[in-house]
Amino acid sequence: MQRRSHVRMDAATVAAFIRAHQMHMEVHHLFWIDALHGPRQQAASLRREARRELRRLIGEGPANPVHNAATGQPEQQGQGGQQQRPPAQTAPGQAPVLQAMLSHQALDVRAPVLSAPAMGPDTGENLPSVEGAAHEQLCQGPRLTLIDATLMVMGGVLGVGIFFTPQAVAALLPHPGAFLGAWAIGGVVALSGGLTFAELAGSFPRRGGAFEFLREAFGPFPAFLLGWLALGAISTGAIAVIADFFANTAAGLHPSLAGHETWLGVLLICGLTALHATGIKHSALFQNGCMLFKVGAIGVLLIAGLVFFQAPTTPQAPVPFPPLANFPRAMLPVLFSLGGYQLITAIAPEVRQPTRTIPRALLLGIAGVIAIYLLLNLTWLRVLGLETLAQDPGFAAQIGQRTLGPAGETFLRVSMAISALGVCTVVTATSPSFYVAMARQGLFFRSFGRLRASSGAPLNALLCQAAIALAYFLLGGASEILERTVFPEWILNALIGLSLLSLRRRRPDLPRPFKSPAWPLFPLLYTLAALTVVIGNLLESSWSVTGTGILLTAAGALLYLPWRRYSHSINT
């Protein structure tokens, strides 16, 4: 059998490829898809040649010998072993683009190369390098602005937890100063996490977010566990729980909806999946509308509770300060209510100038949520008092009645339903990027790495996520699944904090458009807070709950090795 010669990529081809990135030219897209779905050896050689040419264009010179396409023999080398090749002429402003591509490992020759049949221009499976970057660009629809990203950060946090978790915090900390202090501490922890994710997202603005952070710092194994838990429990379980809450809340708004909770939940999951299949911009517009409604409703509630409500003037007996041992337990519901801001990093390619926009959106969004949460908790204390708040899990209904009159309960019910709708939109839109990143690294089915050319949406990942979420919703038990994954989830959160510490030490030359200030205070604080949640969960939960989470994680670990072997067998 005649041996195929290596495919050469000269500077003109590389420049044409970059122009195709920027101009979204379909002709270049079709050319690359056709070329890259040829023989595996040809695609692998194309990667190596592309990386050498990019290095040569920015003056680094090739690191390995380049074989002549006609003879198959190494080209003549000059003094010191360097190739005798004329310096390439790069257009003004092109070298920084090439440097950025190299620094962000747009051409990662170590990534797996999986063969696939020709699939047309709407595919992007297992494409972590040249063709993966091209696919992201050429299937890209309208991108998210800073306002879109900020509202998505806020929408991922500001759900329905703030209407329930304050009761648990008040029961553990029955002192106004301690109660508000716990929420302030939670805000500092959330800000620390935001700064941690902001720096990592600036260095790795890739699809998958936390998946890529863990992979770069500690390898593919913890990254695979993150994606496994997201698909098997965390994201899909959260969607099912939110859908259940939305259905029960909406069913109480009108007698005609009573008894149709199941259909309402199914409609929510299927409707949001269909919406996200049309593109991230449509999802963002819908989420922006939900978020603006939430902010408006909260504004009405704050004005009614803090300005117009006449609080009783009866003097309250002094309350002793609670034991310090109660604070770690009280922080569990606080941090639960403040989670979700990091989801924006999973869709970094969908954001305009992600290295600048995502850090800003994280900080602005988290600051806005902290301010809203503190004001809402002040409203709870002023309207109900700490003792009533601690004893009534359904305190939100009382808040509505006391501040807005007979229509207040209905107003709050509508607001809570819209809040659930908004946070479910964020989770459903961002989580499939974890599965796409897994597929492109050879850690999941190749078809999950595809994006639709018309919208850039990961349709296969969306459909799989919807199927699992529907199963949880219809069969029940999603809340128990979520409770059992708190332990492994927060261990992974601690590893994300440690990943920033590790990358700062091991890779000091990594591009960092944004740096966490007061180094290393904030990543250390975030890591310690995550470990506190892990320890608190161990102490508070039964061994059956913790053990289930460990078993679920162990199942993912057992799947990892055969999956890696399977991917390797395809590559070779």
Steps between C-alpha positions, in 0.01 A plus 500: 500500500639836402570721798318831499726802506468764765272791423674835491341822618682814390463852634245598237273213601531593866418863421199388296388285791521795739306718260236227483476516878440871499274532193292183553544406135308188415733402217793470740280315746407238241864465397620435852224261591572302185875497561487418868266206472743312279744233622615526860866524404424789267307690767770443762771616260292804416485594867874471544576698187251770594656542842852519353392760247329709764812493715713594200269789414554657841874437495532194726620263230392135470570278796520172303637401157262562212475230236493581132158427353647350183794292625396428857856589611587766760582840357854631523581669827721796556737576782372397841246261350257774393315472171628719217170656404430858400331711764129532440342837452206548730238763449482783754323382810519134395784397731306577820214288368736212431665540840162494669406184313818329615479626858142378536595166344271546205728247330546228759676210330470294817121494480341182367431474129190291439410387154151566379303477180434811300220681677461832322544851629276467806731274701778559744556179687829436676658817364719649772765643268508669157170368375340543843586869502378538143178321581434724801552810288313391189196365690490811716185706506456840665709522816409613849581854608615613843139573597388154385783329688443704818128424503580133441735500800227657713235270356704193586510605866176686560253215494256384767746413775481846657130436574576184703856482635478806732270297726769234553765765560280684751431176688874441543594864563211663694680833533460788251871577483598135461226442243604790278867423565459151357360646178781755486758223544326304226528804276874521562537130417297545182716797403813291565362228276416758236856634502635145477281410204567838338876440483458144378246604236738770379775243452277228351200656322384163371179308483459300818629753752573312823559182298790667320636656821524161670643333190775760462597485867454135597440305182192343341389280792350765733365682194322183393351461849365855480329431168376162620341646813352792305330273248409223741377703797589864560376684191229255398381462859491877546291540184254237626473658846447849356241366255314335788502824700387701198217258426366501855530878529335569164221250569391711797454814293173395337247222569521379139869414550442290810568132440719565196831531684661216305420655163621840616838355602536303177407809300765704682783251435407437136426865428832625636688227312332606175579864575869429560519301176435825313818661636643657812390851403133402508557331835669812632217726385246279676714483814550876494124546501463265797782675684361848445161382626667352810690820571183705457301272730774508762511879473126518571543267797792700640319832471188356660691332783770754579318827424125465540465213747449616858705269718375439857668720759473250786846461654650159451678309773875472440603177333831334593754459223485144361789255542774535242461130425168583331664718236643221280161327497322827419738565211377192312161651401663842448756368252231289334301817434809679363609232253460496123702806395777282354276357226579791269857370459368184331383696195804725459510462117146640490610828665654800324862549606465236773836572663374848588124457515471193723712635790304825493167319482594277793596789725205721402250217525622371836513850647143560385375174649674565834334841525158355415536215751603728786209737430253211479617357831464842660144500366431157649622619841305825490171349387497170692767518766765237557290274723212470252744457212674211677172316564322532165648318196234663282574852619484642146119484502489705821741753350271550201186537708651745750671725246267494198164403645266226372665496156847469650499121519404470133764759408770302681381173350533643148842645587622165632375319189684746274811466718490123458451541126801731475744286696388189311572685177859568608567142617345346188691731265847475655534143628514329156835670442648263760396202291627662180840554663506138618423372151770714340757358738399143419328452838146463371308401188638685199158616383466714813776726370290615206357849464223603264638714218185714494497590870820371662289304750619160631180322398599143593622607843181699556278205408687258725485745790126549447438125492677441832334803662158378383570158647588654836193724488255224408645232727569732795796501736697781334529697824645195676751456218609863534535463876723198453733678255580798726808320634673420166383826341669716761815289492522589132436865587793485741714351222406792274630739764817293528534494121555876495766469771666218308495676162645819646796298626552252215415723204605855583509600131136410440304794353302664782292793374348514848684424823341436835610783734659458843658173389447230625224613739188447291571156347610379843182636658286336234680167542466511879130584470448205265679267742284639783190401305647153446571456871162644597326264261684205652395603851140590417406228252452134571752251370240370255473845341876556486562142393264534205694801377827311538358200313377722217846654473662156513277386215636787293855404595437143387366624167798728442766234435305290247388819328859617467600159361211513255600846381864393469403195295309724257792740474751227424 
